[in-house]
């Protein structure tokens, strides 16, 4: 059983996938597998991976193809079949330092086995292609033990970060893949954060590339991703309001977003799901409804403008 499953969801990314492969070849820590879930690629991804499988002699590469179902379904599939104790997502255009897995493993080992049951994983910092830090450092010198909720609302740490999560927890908290379109990752991470901490460390472990974009996510049309975004805002306004006074503007804007995405949402797809948060969250939605309606009208104007070009 490898310690890590390095998981890569991919869709027509044969021209960037080599970045992950080359980064994994250079790792100083070798107790891992590389699991690739191909979300219906039509390029030469499969042939490329088969060639790597025949060449790789120090880490196993597993490749699974599925019909195109979006990143959330690929992620859930990967979690179900992962062999590693720890699950490390690596996008198909990522690069990371040669000691990234070694440092992750070391930080995890520094948490005592008694305490480790309270932790979901370890998270580090990212830089851009010019080596510049993306977003904020974590509080403290070396970092801090905290939750994603506290990091978001109390410390307001922003920017791209990278880390792993226990595989067993991800099997308990899957993405809601019954929803159409993209589902934001915060739906999963914030749910886990209600019960578990993360060791946030001020070490750079990943280089984030912005040249290729994310082909498993479509954000050009807000209506196409409305179900997932509406679900996410419903969760925030239902479960996270105890953090309201740490960051009230955040929740007010999310209340406006709820109306925006609800107006984009195809009502025939509502079946069996409650998106109305009730309580204080419902009051915030009513308060911010004018902004949400204006936002929705702007989206419609923008889409008409794009379609007319």
KOLPA-995427 format. One record per atom (N, C-alpha, C): x, y, z negated; residue in one letter. Coordinates in steps of 0.2 Angstrom, whole numbers, plus 5000, padded with zeros to 4 digits. Atoms other than C-alpha are relative to their C-alpha. Layout:
<lozas>
XYZa ...
</lozas>
This chain:
<lozas>
500449945000x 500050005000x 500450065000x 499649945000x 500850165005x 499850054995x 500249955004x 500850314994x 499650055003x 500449954996x 500250435007x 499749975007x 500250004993x 499150425022x 500050075003x 500049944997x 499550565033x 499549995006x 500650014995x 497950595043x 500050055005x 500049954994x 497850685060x 499349985004x 500550004995x 496150715068x 500250045006x 499849974994x 496350755086x 499550005006x 500450004994x 495450805102x 500450045005x 499749974994x 496350835118x 500650044998x 499449965002x 497950885109x 500749965001x 499450044998x 499250775118x 500650055000x 499549954999x 500250935121x 500350034994x 499849985006x 500450975103x 500249954995x 500050065005x 500350805094x 500749984998x 499350015001x 502250785096x 500350034994x 499849965006x 502450915082x 500049964994x 500150045006x 501750805069x 500449945000x 499650065000x 502650645075x 500750024999x 499349985002x 504350735075x 500150024993x 499949995007x 504050805058x 500049944996x 500050065004x 503650635051x 500649965001x 499450034999x 505150565059x 500650024996x 499449975004x 506250685049x 499950004993x 500150005008x 505450645032x 500549964996x 499550035005x 506650605018x 499649954996x 500450045003x 505250515010x 499649955005x 500250044995x 504650365019x 499449954998x 500550055003x 503250275009x 499350035003x 500649974997x 501850335021x 499849965006x 500350024993x 500750285036x 499850065003x 500349954996x 500150395050x 499449985003x 500650034997x 498350375054x 499750065004x 500349954995x 497650465070x 499349985001x 500650014997x 495850475073x 499850045006x 500149974993x 495550525091x 499250015001x 500749995000x 493850615092x 499850015007x 500350004993x 493450575110x 500550035005x 499549964995x 495050645119x 499949975007x 500050024993x 495050635138x 500750015003x 499449994997x 496850675140x 500449944999x 499650065001x 498350555138x 500249994993x 499850015007x 498350555119x 500149934998x 500050075002x 498050365118x 500749975003x 499350034997x 499550325130x 500650034996x 499449975003x 500650445121x 500149974993x 500050035006x 500250365104x 500349935000x 499750064999x 500550195110x 500749995002x 499349994999x 502250245116x 500450014994x 499749995006x 502650305099x 500049944995x 500150065004x 501950155091x 500649945002x 499550054998x 503150045101x 500850024998x 499349985002x 504650155096x 500150014992x 500049985008x 504250195077x 500349944997x 499750065004x 505350085066x 500050014993x 500050005007x 505150155049x 499350034997x 500649985003x 503350215047x 499449975005x 500550034995x 501750125054x 499650065002x 500449954997x 500650225066x 499349965001x 500750024998x 498750185067x 499650055004x 500349964995x 497750245081x 499249985000x 500750024999x 495750245081x 499750055004x 500349964995x 494750315095x 499250004998x 500849995001x 492850375092x 499750045005x 500349954996x 491650465103x 500050064996x 500049945003x 491650645100x 499450024995x 500549995005x 490750685084x 500250064995x 499749955004x 491750835077x 500449984994x 499550025005x 493050845064x 499849974994x 500350035006x 491950805049x 500049935001x 500150074999x 491550635056x 500749965001x 499350034999x 493450605061x 500349994993x 499750005007x 493950655043x 499749944996x 500350055004x 492650535035x 500249935002x 499850064998x 493150395046x 500749984998x 499450015002x 494950425042x 500149984992x 500050015007x 494650425023x 499749934999x 500250075001x 493650255024x 500549955002x 499550054998x 495050165033x 500750014997x 499349995003x 496550245024x 500349954996x 499750055004x 497750135016x 500450034994x 499749975005x 498650265006x 499650024994x 500349985006x 498350314988x 499850075000x 500149934999x 498450494993x 499950025007x 500249994994x 497750575008x 500250075002x 499749944998x 498650715017x 499850025007x 500249984993x 497850795032x 500550045003x 499649964996x 498950865046x 499750015006x 500449994994x 498150945060x 500549995006x 499650034994x 498750895078x 500550055003x 499549954998x 499751055080x 500550034994x 499649995006x 500651055063x 500749995001x 499350025001x 502451055059x 500150014992x 499949995007x 503151035041x 500749984999x 499350015002x 504851025032x 500149934999x 499850075000x 505850865032x 499949974993x 500150035007x 505650855013x 499350014997x 500749995002x 503750895012x 499749944996x 500250055004x 503250725007x 500449984994x 499650015006x 504650704995x 499850044995x 500249955005x 504150864986x 499349984997x 500750025002x 502350814986x 500049944995x 500050065005x 502750644978x 500350024994x 499749985007x 503950724965x 499550034996x 500549965005x 502650844959x 499549964998x 500550045003x 501350714958x 500349954995x 499750045005x 502550604948x 500150034994x 499949965006x 502850744936x 499350014996x 500750005004x 500950734930x 500049934997x 500050065004x 500850604917x 499449965002x 500650044998x 499750454921x 499450014996x 500649995004x 498650494907x 499650065002x 500349944997x 498350674914x 499849995007x 500150004993x 498350624932x 499349985002x 500750014999x 496550564931x 499650065001x 500449945000x 496050744929x 500250045006x 499849974994x 496950794945x 499849975006x 500250024994x 496450784963x 500650005005x 499450004996x 498150824971x 500550054999x 499549955001x 499550944974x 499950045006x 500049954995x 499551104985x 500550045001x 499449965000x 500951204992x 499850065005x 500049944996x 501251365003x 500149985007x 499950014993x 501251385022x 500350075003x 499749944997x 502251505033x 499850005008x 500150004993x 501951555051x 500649995004x 499550024996x 503051525066x 500650044999x 499549955002x 504151675061x 500349994993x 499750015007x 504451605044x 499750044994x 500349955004x 503351735036x 499449964996x 500550035004x 502251675021x 499350025002x 500749994998x 500351665025x 499650014994x 500449995006x 499351745012x 500450014993x 499749995007x 499751744993x 500349944997x 499750055004x 500851654982x 499549984994x 500450025006x 500051554967x 500250044994x 499849975006x 500051634950x 500649964996x 499550035003x 501551594939x 500650005004x 499450014997x 503351564943x 500049945005x 500050064996x 503351384949x 499349995003x 500750014998x 501451384951x 499649994994x 500550005005x 499951334941x 499649945001x 500550055000x 498751194936x 499450035000x 500649965000x 497051254941x 499549965004x 500450034996x 495551214951x 499950055006x 500149964994x 495151274969x 499550064999x 500549955001x 493651374962x 500350064996x 499749955004x 494651464949x 500550045005x 499549974996x 496051494962x 499650055005x 500349964995x 494751574974x 499750064997x 500449955003x 493651674962x 500450044995x 499749975005x 494751714947x 500750045002x 499449974998x 496451734955x 500050035007x 500149974993x 495851774973x 500649995004x 499550024996x 497251684981x 499849985007x 500250014993x 497051695000x 500549985004x 499550024995x 497851625015x 500149935001x 499950084998x 498351455023x 500449974995x 499650045004x 498851325011x 500049935002x 500050074998x 499251135012x 500149964995x 499950055005x 499050985001x 499749945001x 500350064999x 498450814998x 499549994995x 500650025005x 496950734989x 500049934999x 500050075001x 496750574981x 499549975004x 500450034995x 495950454993x 499349984997x 500650035004x 494750374980x 499550064999x 500549945001x 493950554977x 499750025006x 500349994994x 493750584995x 499549955003x 500550054998x 492750424997x 499450024996x 500649985004x 491550494983x 499750065003x 500249944997x 491450664991x 500150015007x 499949994992x 491250645010x 499750065003x 500349954997x 490850775022x 499349985002x 500750024998x 488950785026x 500050005008x 500050014992x 489150715044x 499449995003x 500750004997x 487250715046x 499950075003x 500249944997x 487350895050x 500350015007x 499749994993x 487650955068x 500550054999x 499449955000x 489251055072x 500550004995x 499449995004x 490651115062x 499750004992x 500249995007x 490551095043x 500650024996x 499449975003x 491751205033x 500349964995x 499750045005x 493051115022x 499950024993x 500249985007x 492551215007x 499549964997x 500550045002x 491051105006x 500249944995x 499750055004x 492150965000x 500450024995x 499549985005x 493551044991x 499750044994x 500349975006x 492451154980x 499649954996x 500450055004x 491351004975x 500549964996x 499550035004x 492950914970x 500250044994x 499749965004x 493551064961x 499550014993x 500449995006x 492051064949x 500249954994x 499850065005x 492850904940x 500749995000x 499350025000x 494650904945x 500450065001x 499549954999x 496151014945x 500549985005x 499550014995x 497551034957x 500750034997x 499349975002x 499451064954x 500250055006x 499849954994x 499751224965x 500750024999x 499249995001x 501651244968x 500250055005x 499749954996x 502551394975x 500649985004x 499550034995x 503551294988x 499750005007x 500250004993x 503351315007x 500149935003x 500050074998x 502951145014x 499749995008x 500350004993x 502051185031x 500150065004x 500049944996x 502251295046x 499349995004x 500650004997x 500551345053x 500150035007x 499949984993x 500451365072x 499350035002x 500649964998x 499151485080x 499950005007x 500049994993x 499551455098x 499449955003x 500550054997x 498351305101x 499350014998x 500749995002x 496851345091x 499849934998x 500350065002x 495751205084x 499449975004x 500550024995x 494751105097x 499549964997x 500550045003x 493851005084x 499550054997x 500549955003x 492951165078x 499850055006x 500349954995x 491851285089x 499750054996x 500249945003x 491651455082x 499850065004x 500249944995x 491251555098x 499250014999x 500749995001x 489351525095x 499849994993x 500250015007x 488751555077x 499449955000x 500650055000x 487151455082x 500249935000x 499750074999x 488151295086x 500249974993x 499850025006x 488851295069x 499650024994x 500549975005x 487351365059x 499949944995x 500250055006x 486851195050x 500649994995x 499550015005x 488551175042x 500250064996x 499849945003x 488851355038x 499450024995x 500649995004x 487051365031x 500049964994x 499950055006x 487351215020x 500550024995x 499549985004x 488951285014x 499850064995x 500249945003x 488251455009x 499449984994x 500550035005x 486751355000x 500449974994x 499650035005x 488051254990x 500350064996x 499749955004x 488951414985x 499550044996x 500549965003x 487351514980x 499649954995x 500350055005x 486751354970x 500449984995x 499650035005x 488251294961x 500650044998x 499449975002x 489551424960x 499950074997x 500149945002x 488751574953x 500250024993x 499749985007x 489551564936x 500650045001x 499449964998x 491051644945x 499850075002x 500249944996x 489951794951x 500450064997x 499749945003x 490651924939x 500850015001x 499349994998x 492451884945x 500150035007x 500049984993x 492051924963x 499350015002x 500749994998x 490251994965x 499950015007x 500149984992x 490552064983x 500049935004x 499950074996x 491051884989x 499349975000x 500650045000x 489351814983x 499550045004x 500549964996x 488351964990x 500149995007x 499950014993x 489151945007x 499849935002x 500250074999x 488851755006x 499250005000x 500850005000x 486951795002x 499850035007x 500249984994x 486951895018x 500149955006x 499950054995x 487751755028x 499549955000x 500550055000x 486451635022x 499450025004x 500549974995x 485151745031x 500249995007x 499750014993x 486251755046x 499949935003x 500050064997x 486451575048x 499349965000x 500750035000x 484651525043x 499650035006x 500349984994x 484051635058x 500349975006x 499750044995x 485251545069x 499849935001x 500150085001x 484751375063x 499349985004x 500650034996x 483551265074x 499649974995x 500550025006x 482051235062x 499949935001x 500250075000x 481751065069x 500549954997x 499550045003x 483351005061x 500050004993x 500049995007x 482951055044x 499849934996x 500350055003x 482150885040x 500449974994x 499850045006x 482450815022x 500650044996x 499549975004x 483750945017x 499750074998x 500249935003x 483451095005x 500650055001x 499549954999x 484451245010x 499850064995x 500249945004x 483551364998x 500349994993x 499650015007x 484651384982x 499650014994x 500549995006x 483251444971x 500450054995x 499749975005x 483651544955x 500350075002x 499649934999x 484851694955x 500250005007x 499750004993x 485551634972x 499450035005x 500649984996x 483751664980x 499950074999x 500049935001x 483751834972x 500550045004x 499549964996x 485351884980x 499949995008x 500250014993x 484751814997x 499550065002x 500549954999x 483251934996x 500350075000x 499749945000x 484252074991x 500550025006x 499549994994x 485552055005x 499749985007x 500350024994x 484252005018x 500150055006x 499949954994x 484352175028x 500749995003x 499350014997x 486252145030x 500049945004x 500050064996x 485951965036x 499750015006x 500449994994x 484652015048x 500450045005x 499649954996x 485752155055x 500649965003x 499450044998x 487252025056x 499749955006x 500250044995x 486151905066x 499850035006x 500149964994x 485552035078x 500650025004x 499449984997x 487352085081x 500349945004x 499850064997x 487751905085x 499649995007x 500450014994x 486351895098x 500250055005x 499749954995x 486952055106x 500749985003x 499350024998x 488751995107x 499949945004x 500150064996x 488151825114x 499850025007x 500349974993x 487151915128x 500550035004x 499449964996x 488652025132x 500549955003x 499650054998x 489751875133x 499749965006x 500350044995x 488551775144x 499950045007x 500149964994x 488351925156x 500650015004x 499449994997x 490151935160x 500249955005x 
</lozas>
